[in-house]
Amino acid sequence: MTVKEVRERLQEMADPSYKEFNDRLIPRTAPTFGTRVPEVRKTARMAARHDAESYLQEAEALAGQELFQEERMVQGMVIGYAKMELKTRLDHLDKFVPEIGSWAVCDYCTSTLKFIGETQEPCWDWVIKWLGSEREYEQRFGIVALINYYVTDRYIVQMLQLFSQVKCSAYYARMGLAWAVSVCYVKFPGQTRAFLGQNQLDVWTQNKAIQKIRESLRVSREAKEELLRMKRL
């Protein structure tokens, strides 16, 4: 598929009522068609099956230009769906990640990159490099990739150490970090409780992480009460 064909299909599948609802949830950093995510994914799978490399090169040539949000989603998802070597995927992602302009593009695309979970060790350094970015959605991308693919026995200690070191100032990066800590707590409560007792998180992120943990139905009432005492003033 070409970029033009992708755009035409996304426009064809657009739902005006969904667009109105979706635009209230997501910061308007780019125009939207109002195409539902399942249809975006279906379009991305089609593009991934039909000369994905040509499509990605064409999309990458539009770097810095304003595309519809769903078009960027397709670009990121194709990198996850298409068959290609690891280095090629990472090369394409190095061009795609700087184009992310919303939490939706970041999160939906990152959840499509299943290859990261299958190649954890080779991808580790590549993933964590994004944590050092000064750009909001590049940082969030690295954090969300860790949430999706590295909350495991092997990586939990390293992850929590990184979370204590990373400096997030932009809202959606900080929200991503708080979300990451909450996911770690649900899966590894002991290690994460110790982390919450001693870390370098800023006050807002520490307290937001505790709030998100307390909202979980998988955390006991007693644990939630204990966590309240770990909030900072």
N, C-alpha and C positions, 0 to 999 in steps of 0.2 A: 504493500500500500504506500501511497505517497502522502505527504503532509496534507495536501489538498483533499485527498480522498478521506483521510481521517477526519478532517474538519467537517466535511460534508456529512459524514455519517453521524458525528456527534451532534451536529445541528438538527439532523433528521430525527434523532432520538430525544431531543430536548423536551422537557416538561416545564411549562411556564409556572405552574403552581409549586413545583419542587424548587425551581430557581428562586422564587420569592422566599421560600422557607430557608433554603440553603444560604442565600445571601445575608440573612440575618445572623447566621452562625459563624460565618467565616469572614475575616477582614477582607475588604475589597481591594486587594493588591493587584488583581487582574480581573478582567471581565469574565463572566461565566455564561455558559449555554443553559445550564439547568439540567444537564444529563445525569441521570442517576449512576452511582458508582458501579453497579453490576453491568450496565451498558458500557461504561468506560472500560471496564475490565474485558468485556467481550471484544470491544474494538481493539484493545491492546493485544489480545491473543491473536486476532486476525492479522494485525500488522506484524506480530512476531513470527507468524508462519510464512509470511510472504516477503522475502528479501528484507529481513529486519535491518541488516547492515546499511542498505541504501536509505531506508526510512530514517534511521538514526543519524546518518550523516547529513541528511537534508534538514532534520529537526535541529541538529547542532549548529548548522549554518545560520540559524535564526537566533542564536544566543544574543541576549541583550535586548531583543525585540519583545514587545508585549504580545503574548499569545493568550488565548483563553485558558483558564485554569485547567479545564478538562484535557486540553491539548498537552499541557505539561505533564498531567497525570499519565496520559498514554505513553509519552516519551519515557518516563521513569519505569513504568510497568513493563514496557517492551524489553528493557534491559534485564528485567527479572525473568520474563517468560521465554525469551528467545534462546536458542541453543548457541553457545559461544564459549570460548576459553575464558578462564578466570581473569587473566590479564586484560583481555578485551573488555570484559564486563566492567572492571575497575576503571579502565581508561574512559569508557563511556560515562560512567558515574562521575568521574572527575570533571566532566564537562556538564553533566546534568545538575549535580547538587548545587552549584552556585546559582542556578536558575530557579530554585525552589523559592516560592514567594508566599506560601501560606502553610499553616499546620496541616491542612487537609492533603495538599500535594505531598508534603513530607511524610505523613503517617501512612497514607494509603499506598504510596509507592514503596516505602521501606518494608511494609508487611509483605510485599511481593518478592522481595529479594531473598528467597529461600536458600539460595546458594551460599549465603553467608553462614547460615546454620550448618551447612554441609561442609564448609571449609573454614571452620572457626579460627584455627591457628594461623593459616596463611593470611586471613583477612583482619586479624586483631589489630596490628599496627596501622593498617589503612583505616579502619573504623575509628580508632581513638584519635587519629590526627585531626578529625573534625572537631573534637572537643576544644582544641586550641584556637579555633577560628574566632574572629571578632564579629562574625556575621550571625545574626539570630538563627536563621533556619539551617545554616551549616552546622552550628552547634547542636540544634535540636535533632538534625538528622543523625549525628553520631550517637546522641543519647538514646534516641528511639531504636536505632540499630542494636544497641546494647540491650535494651529492654526485650526486643524480639528474639535475640539469638544468643545472648551470653549470660542470662540469669541461671547459672548452673553451678554445681559443686566446684567445678574446675576454675571458674572465673569470678565467683562472688567476692572473694577477698580483694582481688585486683580491682574489680568494679567499684567497690565501696571506697577504696583508697583514691581512685580517680575522681569520684564524686566529691570527695573532700578537697581536692586540689583544683578542680575546674572552676573558672570564674565566669559566671553567667550574670549579665546585667539586663539583657532584653527579656521581655515578658514571656514569650513562648519558649525560649530556651530554659528559663527558670521553672516554668510549669512542667516542661519535659523532665527536668531534673527531679522535681518533687514527685512526679509520677513514677519515675524510675526507682526512687527510694521506697515508695509505697509497694511497688511490685516486688522488690527485693525482700521487704518485710514479710509479705504474705508467704513467700517461698522459703525464706531463710530468716525466721524471726529472731533467733538468737544472735546471729552475726549483725543483723541490721539494728537490733535494739542496742547492742554495744556501740555501733557506729553513731546512732542518734545521741548517745550519751557523751560522745567526744568526737567532734569533727570541726571542720572549718567552714561549714555551710553558713551563709548569711541568715539572719533572723527570719526573713520572709520565707525562704526556701525550706528551712527547718520546720517552721510552723505549718506551711502548706503541705509538706510531706506527711506530717503527723495528722493533719486534717484528712488527707486522702486515705491514710491507713485506717483511721477511725470510721470512715464511711464504708469500709469493706465489711461484707457479711461473713467473711472468712476469718475475722479477728474476734476473739472473745471479749465479753464485756470487761472482764478483769484487766486484760491487756490494754484495752482502750483507756481505762482509768489510769493505768500506769503511764501510758503515753502522754496523757494530759500534763503530768508533772514534768515532762521533758520539753514542754513548750518554752520558748524564750521570750523575754519581755523586750 
